[in-house]
Amino acid sequence: MTYDPDDEPRYEEATRAGIAGLEAYRARLVALAARTVRVTSTDRQVTVTVTWGGRVTEVRIHSGALRGYSSTRLGDVVTRTVRTAQERARAEYETEARRLMPAEPPSID
């Protein structure tokens, strides 16, 4: 395909449409990153909430954990639960982000 100055308006429109599409996709990704996932430890003593973007928003520790765990054990359970929550959030985010992505880029023809 050779350059033709008469095609310039079409190229500009395609560029604007592409930029608008990317901005809309970015806005959807930002909204996805704000969703949350909650994970509870296997012993039900620790519950962690994280955003799909990976930010920890809440850690709840059952009073039984404070009495029954050493500080090292409690730290391990909290850390493991946070990691599990972040991994789950990332997987959900990536799955949904792929679903939102257009199958093919728009054509300029």
C-alpha positions as CSV (number, residue, x, y, z in Angstrom):
1,M,0.0,0.0,0.0
2,T,1.5,3.3,-1.0
3,Y,0.9,6.6,0.7
4,D,-1.8,8.8,-0.8
5,P,-2.3,12.3,0.8
6,D,-6.0,12.0,0.0
7,D,-6.2,9.1,2.5
8,E,-5.0,11.3,5.3
9,P,-8.5,12.0,6.8
10,R,-9.2,8.3,6.8
11,Y,-5.9,7.7,8.7
12,E,-6.7,10.4,11.2
13,E,-10.1,8.9,11.8
14,A,-8.7,5.4,12.2
15,T,-6.1,6.9,14.7
16,R,-8.8,8.7,16.7
17,A,-10.9,5.5,16.8
18,G,-8.0,3.4,17.9
19,I,-7.1,5.9,20.7
20,A,-10.7,6.0,21.8
21,G,-10.8,2.2,21.9
22,L,-7.7,2.0,23.9
23,E,-9.0,4.6,26.4
24,A,-12.2,2.7,26.8
25,Y,-10.3,-0.5,27.3
26,R,-8.1,1.2,29.9
27,A,-11.1,2.5,31.8
28,R,-12.6,-1.0,31.9
29,L,-9.3,-2.4,33.2
30,V,-9.2,0.3,35.9
31,A,-12.7,-0.7,36.9
32,L,-11.7,-4.4,37.0
33,A,-8.7,-3.7,39.2
34,A,-11.1,-2.1,41.8
35,R,-13.1,-5.3,42.2
36,T,-12.3,-7.4,45.3
37,V,-11.8,-11.0,46.3
38,R,-12.0,-12.4,49.8
39,V,-10.0,-15.5,50.9
40,T,-10.2,-17.2,54.3
41,S,-7.4,-19.4,55.6
42,T,-8.0,-23.1,55.7
43,D,-8.4,-23.0,59.5
44,R,-10.8,-20.1,59.1
45,Q,-8.8,-17.9,61.5
46,V,-7.7,-15.3,59.0
47,T,-9.7,-13.6,56.2
48,V,-8.1,-11.2,53.7
49,T,-9.7,-9.0,51.1
50,V,-7.7,-7.7,48.1
51,T,-8.5,-5.8,45.0
52,W,-8.1,-7.5,41.6
53,G,-5.2,-5.1,41.3
54,G,-3.5,-6.8,44.2
55,R,-4.0,-4.2,47.0
56,V,-4.8,-5.6,50.4
57,T,-7.9,-3.7,51.7
58,E,-8.7,-5.8,54.8
59,V,-7.2,-8.4,57.1
60,R,-9.4,-9.9,59.7
61,I,-7.9,-12.1,62.4
62,H,-10.2,-14.3,64.5
63,S,-9.6,-13.9,68.2
64,G,-8.8,-17.6,68.4
65,A,-5.7,-17.1,66.2
66,L,-4.5,-14.4,68.6
67,R,-4.7,-16.7,71.5
68,G,-3.7,-19.9,69.8
69,Y,-0.9,-19.0,67.4
70,S,2.6,-17.9,68.1
71,S,3.5,-14.6,66.4
72,T,5.6,-16.6,63.8
73,R,2.7,-19.0,63.0
74,L,0.2,-16.1,62.8
75,G,2.5,-14.2,60.4
76,D,2.8,-17.3,58.2
77,V,-0.9,-17.8,58.1
78,V,-1.6,-14.1,57.2
79,T,1.2,-14.1,54.6
80,R,-0.1,-17.3,53.0
81,T,-3.7,-16.1,53.0
82,V,-2.6,-12.7,51.4
83,R,-0.6,-14.5,48.7
84,T,-3.5,-16.8,47.9
85,A,-5.9,-13.9,47.7
86,Q,-3.6,-11.9,45.4
87,E,-3.1,-15.0,43.2
88,R,-6.8,-15.5,42.9
89,A,-7.4,-11.8,42.3
90,R,-4.8,-11.7,39.5
91,A,-6.2,-14.8,37.8
92,E,-9.7,-13.4,37.9
93,Y,-8.5,-10.0,36.6
94,E,-6.5,-11.6,33.8
95,T,-9.4,-13.8,32.7
96,E,-11.8,-10.9,32.6
97,A,-9.3,-8.6,30.9
98,R,-8.8,-11.2,28.1
99,R,-12.5,-11.5,27.7
100,L,-12.9,-7.7,27.3
101,M,-10.1,-7.4,24.7
102,P,-11.3,-7.1,21.2
103,A,-10.6,-10.2,19.0
104,E,-9.1,-8.2,16.2
105,P,-7.9,-4.6,15.9
106,P,-10.1,-2.3,13.8
107,S,-9.3,-2.2,10.1
108,I,-8.5,1.1,8.4
109,D,-9.8,-0.2,5.0
